Amino acid sequence: MRKAVSVGIGFILCVAVPQWVFGVEMTWEYSVQVSATVQASPPGITLHWPQDQYMLPSSYTVYRKAPSDSSWGTGTTLPGTATSYTDAQINVGTPYEYQIVKATSQYTGYGYLYSGVNVAMTDSRGKLLLVVDNTYAAALTNELGQLQQDLVGDGWAVIRVDVGRNDSVVSVKDKIKAQYTADPTNVKCVFLFGHVPVPYSGDIVPDGHIPNHQGAWPCDGFYGDMDGTWTDTTVNDTGADDARNHNTPGDGKFDQSTFPAPIKLMVGRVDLANLPGELWYGGPTTIPSELYLLRNYLNKDHKFRTKQFDLPQRGIVGDFIGERNGESFAASGYRNFSAFFGANNITNVQTQGAWTPVLKNAPYLWSYGCGAGSLTSVEGLGNSDAYYNLITSELYTNDIKSVFTLFFGSWMGDWDAKDDIMRCVLAMPSYGLACAWSGRPHWFLQHMGLGETLGFGARLTQNNGANGLYQNQINTAAGQIHIALMGDPTLRLHIVAPPTHLSAVTLGNAVNLSWTPSTDPVLGYHVYRASGANGSFVRLTTSPVSANSYTDSTGAGLGQYMVRAVSLQTSPSGSYFNPSLGAFVTASNPGRLPILISTSRVSNGVQLTWSTQPSTVYRVQTRSLAQGTWTDLSGSITASGSTTTWTDTNAFSVPNRFYRIIGS
C-alpha cells in the first residue's frame, strides 16, 4: 500500500495498480489534438486530429470565429468517424479561431486552434513596462540593457520603472497605471523582473486543501487590471498552515477571489528570490545566489531570442494524476502542444520516474508534468524517493532541457514560497524560461502557434472565466486570481535567426546600410529608422529587400537603424510572416564625408591609416570585387587619438583586396 497523498479536492489513496485504473492512458481524449495544413491557392485551412483510442465519438462539432468575436456562433457537426475538416471560406492574410468539440457517452473533448494563411507580420507590439526590482539593478546593468534592446528589436517600445522590493503593491500599481492612463491605446504588457512586491488576494483554495491552503494566494493579475476595484475589508480567514495565506481586514491583502474586471495588460514575472534548493528543509543548498540566477536568466533569454540555442519543435507530457472525473489536467499539454507541433510530435511518458531522465538527455521546446504535489515537488516525474518525487533541487541539478513548462499538482501554484518548484524552472542553468500552473484552471496558449506571445495566452487564460470561450470538460477555478505566468511574457514560439554586423556609412544625405545575413532561409529584410533608442521605429521598406544592404536616401538618416529578417513561418497552426529580432546601428551625421584611408606596404602586410575621433569605434571591412559584399576584416577598434593605424597581415595572400572603414 502506498501513502495517502492529497491532490485537489479531498484525498486519493494511491495503490500499486496499473495506471489505466486512474484513466491516465486516456487523458488526451479530453482534448481534441487539432492541427492544420494550409494553402494559399485555392485558399483553404484543413484541420486534422487523431481518432480516439478509448471509444468512437458520436460526433465532432467545428466552430469558427474572428479573433474579436465574443461567441462561437453556430457550428458544423461531423460524424464521430471524422478526423479532418476543410474550411475553404477563408481569406489569405486573415487569422481565424477554431473550436472542435468532441462528444462521447462518457466524456467531452475540446480542441482549439488559431490559424490562417500567410497572416501579416507584427511590426509593433505596443509599449511594455519593464518593472525592475532595484536590489540588483546596478549589478545587472549590462544584462538589463541587452534585454531592453532585445525587446525593442522584437517590436516593443520599452518604458523602464524601477521599484523597491519593500514598496507597497499599491504604489507599484500606481506607477503602472500612470503609464497606462497616459497612453491606454499602446501600453500592453508588464514584465516584472526580480522580487517585485507580490500582491495577495482572495479566500481561495484551487488545489482543494481545506483549510490548510485556503486564503490569500499570490495575484500578479492585480498589476494587469486597470479598471477593477480591489478592497481589503471583508475576508477574515486565518486557517491556512502558512501565514502568507492568512487574509484579514486591513492587512494589505485584497478580498477578491476572482478578477474584478477583465485584465488589460499581459503580465509575466521573473522572480528568483528565496530559491536555495535545499535537499531537505533546512538542509544543504544546491542552487546559486539570486544575483547569479537573475543574470543567467537574462543571458538565456537573449540566447533564445537570437537562436543561439534551438530546441526541437516537440512536446512531452508526464501525467500521473489521470482524468480525475473529467478535470483531466494533462489535457492542457495535449491540447496546446498539438497546436504547436502536431499530435505526432508529442511524447507521452507513462512510466513513473522517467520524465526527468528523458528531459535530461533529450530536448523538448515544451513540457508538461502533473502529479501529487507540494510547494517543492511533483510526484511521478523524478527519482528523489520511492514515490518518484521530482523536487526543486533535483530539477535544478538535472537541468531539464525544456524552454517552456506547464506543471500541475497541489500547493505549487502558490508560487511565492521558498523553493517553489515552478520558479525553479526559470533558475535552471541552460534553457528554462517560463512556467505556469495548468489544470485548475487549464491554460489556453494556442495563439502562440501563429506568432502570438506567451503573455497573450496568460491574459486570455486569466480572462477566461467559468463560462469563458475556452473549455475543458471541467475547468475548476477558472477566472480566479491565482492565475499567473512565471517568465518573460514577450516570448514567442518560433525564432528566426537575426542578421548580424549591421553597419551604416553616411555619404552626403544618404545612409548606406549593410549586414551579414540571417543563417535561416528568409524572404528578405525589413529596414527601420528611429530618432532614438526607445523603440519608436518606423519601417522604411514596403516589402522585404532580398539584398544584404539598403540605402536610405531620404536625407533624414539621423539616429538609429534596425534591420529584421522576415520568414514565411509554417507551423501546425498555419502560416504567417515572422520577423526576427532586430540588429541595430547608429548612423553618423548626414553630410559627413567618407572616411579617407591611406595605405602603405610594410614588412608584414598593408598598413591602413585614417583620421579618427577619440573614443569612436571603427571596423575595417574588405571585399575582393568592386561590386562584392563587404565583410568585417577587423574587430572593433576604439580610437584613442586623431589618427589610427591598423595592419592587414593577410593582404599579400589575397589579390585585389578593397578596403573601407566604418565608424559608429
N, C-alpha and C positions, 0 to 999 in steps of 0.2 A: 504494500500500500504506500502510495506517495503522499507527500504532505498536502494539507489543505491550503490552497492559495486563493487569494481574493482577486477577482478580475471583474471589474464593472459592478453592477448591482448584485448584491448577495455574494454567495460563495460557490465555487465549483470544486468538487472533490475529484482530483485527478488521480487516476489509477493507471497501471501499466497495461493498457489495452490498445488495440490497433487504432490509428488516428481516424479511420473512417467513422468510428462511433461518434466522434465530435463533429463530423461534417467537414473536416479540414480538406478532404480531397475534392470537395465541390464548391469551395468558397468562391472561385472565379465565376460560378454560374450566376451569382447575384449581380454580376456586371454583364454588360454586352461589350466584348472586346473589339470595338469597332475601329477600323482604319479606312483609308481611302486611297484610290488611284484616280488621277485627274487627267484631263486632256483639254487642250485649247481649241482644237478644230476636229470635229464639231465640239462645242463646249459641253463638258459633262463631268460630273463627280459620281464615282461609283463607290458606295460604302460596302465594306466586307466585314464579316465576323465569323468566327468558328462556331460550329454547331455544338450544342450542349452534350456533355458526356453522361450526365445523370439521367435525363429524361428528355423526350422530344417536346419542345414548347408547343402550346396550342396556337400561338400567333406572335408576330412581331408587329409593332406599330412604329412607323418612322414619322417624325415631326421635323419641320424646318422653320426657322425664323431668322429675321435680320438681327444683327448684334444688338440693336437698340430696342427691339421689341420686348414687351413685358409679359408675353404669354406665348405658348407654343402653338396655339390655334388647333386646327383640325389635322389629324394625322392620316397617313396611308397605311392600311392594315395589310400585312403579308401573311402567308401561311407559315406554320411552325417549321416547315422544312426549308424555308428561305435562309440563305447565307449571304445575300447581297441585295443591293438596291441601287439603281442608277437614276440620278437626277439630271435630266437634260435641260431643264428650265432654269438655266443659270447664266449669268453674265461673267465673262472673263474680267478679272480685276476686282470682283465683288466678293467679300467674305460672307459665309453663312454659318449658322449654328444648327446642329442636328441633335435630336434626341431619339434613341431607339429604346422602346420599352418591350421587354420580353415577358410573355405571360405563360405560366405553367400552373398546374394544380397545386403545387407546393411552395412556389416562390416566384417573385417578380424580379427581373434583372433590368438594370438601366445602363445605357451607354451614351457617351457624349463626344461630339467632335466639332471642332472649329475648323472649317475647311474653305477652300477657294482655289481658283486657278489664276496664277500669276498676279497675286494680290500685291498692290503697290507697297513700296518700301516706306518706312517711317523715318523721316529726316529728323524731326524734332519731337522729343518725348515730353517736353514741358520742363517746369522748374522742380528741382529736387532740393530739399532742405537736408543738409548733412549736419546732423546734430551730434557733436563730439563731446564726450566726457573729457574735461581738460586735465585729468590726472596725468595722462601720459602723452598729451598732445605735443608738447615740445620735443619729447624724445622720438616721436614718430613724424616729425615734420616732413621728411622726405617721402615717407611711405604714404602719408595722407595727401601730400601734393600729387603723387603719382595716381592715387585713387581719384582725386578731383579731375585730373586731366583725362583719365580713362572714362569717367562719367561724361565729361564734355564730349569726348570722342565717340560716345555712343548716343549722342543727341540730347543730353540733358544740360540745362543751364543750372549751375550749382550755386547755392547760397549756403555758406557755412555758418553754423550757430554753435558756439561753444558754451557748455554749461558745466556746473559742478555736480559731482555725484551726490552731494548732500543738499542740493537745491530741492525745493518742493516740486512735486509733479505739476502743480497748478502753474508755477512760474515758468516751467519748461513749456507747458502747453500754451501759455500766453505768448511766448516768443514764436512758437509755430503758428498760432492763429493770427498773429500780427502780420506775418509774411503772407499767409493765405488771404487775409482780408484786403491786403494791398493789391493782390493780383489773383483773385479766385479762379479766373479762367485758366491760368497757366500753372499754378502750384499744384503738383500731382502726387508727390512722393516724399516720405520722410525716412531717412536712413539713420538709425540710432547706432552710434559707434562707441563702444566702451560701456561702462556701467552707468549709463544714463539713468536717472531716477525712475524706479519701476512703479507704475500705478497699480493699485489693487482695487478690486470691486466685487460686489455681489455676495450672495449667500448660496453658492452653487456647490455641486458635488458630481461633476460629469463622469468621474470614474466609479461612482456608486458607493463609496466608502463612508457610510453614515454611522456615527457622527464624526469619525476620525479625520475626515478630509473635507468636511463641509465648512464653507465660509467664503472669505475673500480669496480670489486667485489673481495672479498677475494679469494685467489688462492693457497691453500696448495699444489696442484699438482706441483707447482714450485719446491718444495723440493723433489719430486719424479722423476722429469725429469733430466736425466743425459746427454742428447745429444742435446737438442734443444737450439736455440738462442733466448734470451729474450732481447728486445730493449725498449728504453724509449725515442723515438724521434718523433713519428708521431701523436699519438692520442691527441686531444685537445678538451675536452668536459667538460664543467662546468655547464651543465644544470640540474643536479640532485639536489634534495632537500637537501641532506646531503653531506657536503664537503668530507666525506670519499670516495664518489663515483666519485668525480672530478678527471680527469686524464689529465694532461698537460705534455708537453715535459720536461724532466729533473726533474720531481717531485719524482722520486723513484718508481713510479707505471708503470708497463710494458704495452706495446702496445697490446700484443697478446690476442685475444678473444677466440681462440681455442688453444689447446696444440700444440706447435711447433714440438713435437716428441712424440713417444709412451712413456708413463710413465713407468719407470723401477722399481721403488720402491713403495711398498704399504705404504700409509701414513694415519695416523689417529691422531686426536688431542683431548686432554682433557684440555679444557680452560674454567675456571670458574671465570674469571675476569669480573668485571662490571655486576654483577647479583644481584642487591639489591632486586629484586622482589617488585617493587613499586606498590601499589594498584592503583595509577594513577600517571601521570607524575609529579615528584617532591613530591609525597605523601609518606606515611609511607612505610617502607620496611618490607618484610616478610621472606627474605632468609638470612641465616647466612653469616659470612665472607668468603672470598675467601680461606683462610687457612683452615677453618673448612670444606668447601666443597671439597677441594682437598684431605684432609685426609680421609674424608668419602668415596670419590670415590675409593681411593686405598683400603680401607677396604672392600667395596662392591665387588670390583674386585677380591680380594683374596677369599672372601666367595663364590662367584660364581664359581671360578675355583676349589675350594675344596669341592664343593657341600654342603656347609653349608646352602644354600637355593636352592630349586629345583622347578622351576615353571612348570606348566603343559605344555606339548608339544601341543600347540594350538595357533591360531592367531585370532585377532579380527580386523574388518575393519569398520570404520565410514566414509562413503562417502557422502559429502554434496556439491559436485560440479556436479557429473554425468559424462556422456560420452563425453561431451564437443567436439562435432563434430569429434569424433574419437580419441581424446587425451586420454580420459578415464584414468585419473591419478590413480585412485584406483586400476586399473588392476595390478599395481605394487604389491599391497598387495596380491590379489588373486593369482597371478602368482607365487610369491615366496613362499607364505605360503602353497600352495598345495604341492610343492616340499618338504617342511619341515615336514608338518603334515598330508597331505591328505586333499582333499576338504571337507570331512565331519567334520573336526576339525577346520573349520573357522567360526567364529561368525560374522554375518552381522548385524550391528547396523543401523537401518533406522530412528529411532526417534531422532530428534534434542534434544540435551541436555542429551542424555542417555550414550554416550560413556565414559565420565569421571566417572559417578557413577558406571557403570559396572566395570570399571578397578579399581576403588577404593576398591571394595569389592571382586572381583574375579580375580585371577592372570592368565595372559597370557604371554607366553615367548616372543611373537612378537605382535606388534600392528601397525595399520596404521590409519591415520586420515587426511582428507583433507576438506577444506572449504575456504571461503573468508578469506584472511589472512592479517596480518600486521607483523611487526617485533616481536610483543609481543603477538599475538593472532591468533586463528583459529576459524572461525565461525562454529557453529553446534555441536561442541564437548563438550562444557562446559555450565555453568549456570551463568556466571558473569553478564549478562544483557539480555534484551529482544530478542537479536539476538543469544543467546546461545553461545556467545564467550567464548572460553577457553583462559584465559590469563595466563601469566607466573606465577604470584603469586598463582593463583588457581591451576595450575598444580603442583606446589611445595607443597602447603598445603594439597591437596588431595592425594599426594604421590601415583600416579597410579602404579599398580602392573604389570609392564612390564619391561623386561630387554632390549629389542631392540625395537626401534620405528622408523617408517617412517612417515614423515609429508609432506604435500604439501599445499601451499597457497601463495598468493603474499607476497613479501618482506622478509619473514622469512629465505629464502635461503641465504640471505646476513647476515651471522651469526655473524660477528664481530661487533655487535651492543649492546648497553645497553639492558639488559633483553631479549635478543633474546630467543624465546621460545624453539628452538631446543637445544641450550646449556643447557637450564633448565632441559631437560630430564636427563642429566648427574648429575645435582645437587640434584635430588630427594633423599629423605632420605634412601629408602630401596633397590631399585632394579635397577633403570635406569643406563645403561652402554653405550648405543650407540644410535645415531640418525642420519638420513640423510634426504635430501630434494628430494623426489622421485616423479617424474611426468614430470619435464622438466629438464633433461631427466628422463626416467624410469631407475630404478636400477635393476640389474640382479645379484641375490645373490644365485642362485640355487645350486652352488657348495658347500655351507655350509651343504646341506643335506647329503653329503657324506664325511664330515670331514674337508673341507677347512675352512680357516679363513675369518672373516668379511673383512679384508683388501684385500684379494684376489678379492672379489666381488667389492670393491671400485675401485681398479685398473682396473678391467675388464670394469666397467661402464665408467671410465674416458677414456679408450682407445676405447670404442665402439662409433665411430663417426656416422655421419648421414647415412652412408651406411654400418654400422657395422653388425656383425653376429647376433646380438640380437635385436629384433624389437618389437615395438608396432605399431598399425595402423598408428599413428602419434607419432613421438618421437622428439618433439621440443627440441632444444638446445643441442642435442647430441654432445659430444666432446668439449663443451665449458668449460672455465677454472674455473667456479664456483663449479664444482662437488667436494664435499669434505665430509669426514667422521668425524663426531663428536664422539669420543670414542676410546677405545683401539682397534687397528687394528688386534690384535692377537687373539681376542676372537673367540671361536668355539661354535657350536650349542649343541653338546652332551657332557656332563660331566660325567666321571667315577670317583667315589669316590676314592681318592688315599689311598695307605697303610699309616700307621702311626707308630710312635715309632720305627723307624729303628735304630738298634744298631749294632755295629761292635766290635768284640773281636779278637785280634790278638794272635794266638798260633803258635809260630815259624814263618814259612814262609807263613802260611795260615791266611786268614781273614774270620771269621765266621760272617755272617750277619743274622739277624732275625728281623721280623717286625710283627706288628699287621695287619691282612688282611683288604682289602677293604670291605666296607659294601655292595657293589654291587656284584651281581653274575658275576664272571670274569673267563676267561680261565686260568689265571695264572699271572706270574710276569716276567718282564724283568729286568735284573741287569746290571748296567752301572758303569764304573770307569773312573775317570779323575784325572789328576795330579794337577788340580786347580779348582777354582770355576767359571770360565768364560764361562762354557757351552761346553767345548771341551770333551764331554763324549763319550766313546767307549762302545758299547754293548758287554757284556761278554756271554750272553745266546743266543743260536741259536733258541730256541723255549721257550715259556713261561714255567717257573717252576711252578708246582702246589703246592709245599710246601710253608710255610711261612718262609723259611730260605734258605741260599745258602752259600757255601764255595768257596771262591776264593783261589785256591791252586797254582796259577801261580808264587807266590813268588814276585809279583810286586804290592803288596797291599798298595802302598803309596797313600796319598791324599784322595780324596772324592769319595764316592759311592752314587749311586742313584738307586732307585727301583721304577718301574712304573707298575701298574696293567694294564692288557690288556683285553678288552671285544670285542666280536664279535657284533658290533653295527648294529642293523637292524632298518632302518627308511623307510619312504615312498619314499625315493630315491634309496634304495638298501641296501647293507650290506658292512661293512668294519671293519677292525681291529682297534680299537680305544684305544689309551693309555691314562691313567690318568696322572695327574700331578705327578712329581717325589717326593719321600721322600728322604731326604739326611742324610748322616752321614759321619764324617771324621774318618778314621781308625787310630789307634795308629801305631807307627813304627813297622815294621816286626822285629821279634826277641825278642820283649818284652815278658817277662814271664807272665803267667796268674796272675791275682790279687789273692793273698792268703788271706783267711779270717780266723780269729779266732773267735770262738763263746763261749759265756758264758751265763749261766742261771742267770737272775736277777729276782727281785720280780714281775715285770710287763711284762716279756716276755723273748726273747732271744736277747742278745746284740751282734752285729757284729762289729768287729774291723779289719781294714785293713790299709796298708801303702798307703799314698797318696802324690800327688804333689800339692802344693798350687795353688789355682785358677782353678784347673781341676774340671770338673763337672762329678759326678758319679750318677748312679742309682742302686738300689737294685732290682734284679729280682728273681722270685721264680718259681718253678714247683713242683708238688706233686709226679710225677713219674720220674724215672731216664731218660726216653726217652720222656718225655712230652714236651709241648710247654712252653717256658719261657715267663712270663708276668711281667710287672712292678709292684713292690711292694711299691716302694717309689717314690716320685717326684725327681726333680733334687737336688743333694746335692753338694754344692760347697765347696771343701776342703780349709781349712784355715791354715793347718799345715801339718806335716809329717804323722800324724795318724788321722783317722776319725772313729768315732763310730756311730752306728745307732741301734735303738732297734725295733724289731718286736713285737709289743704288742699283736698281734693275734696269735703268734706262738703256744700257748698251745691249741688252739681250732682246729688246723689243723694238722693231723698226717702226718709223713713222708715228711716234707717240705724240699726241697733242695734250696740252695741259690747260687747266683753268683752276682758279682759286675761288672758293665761295666762302662768304663770311656770314655770321649771324650774331 
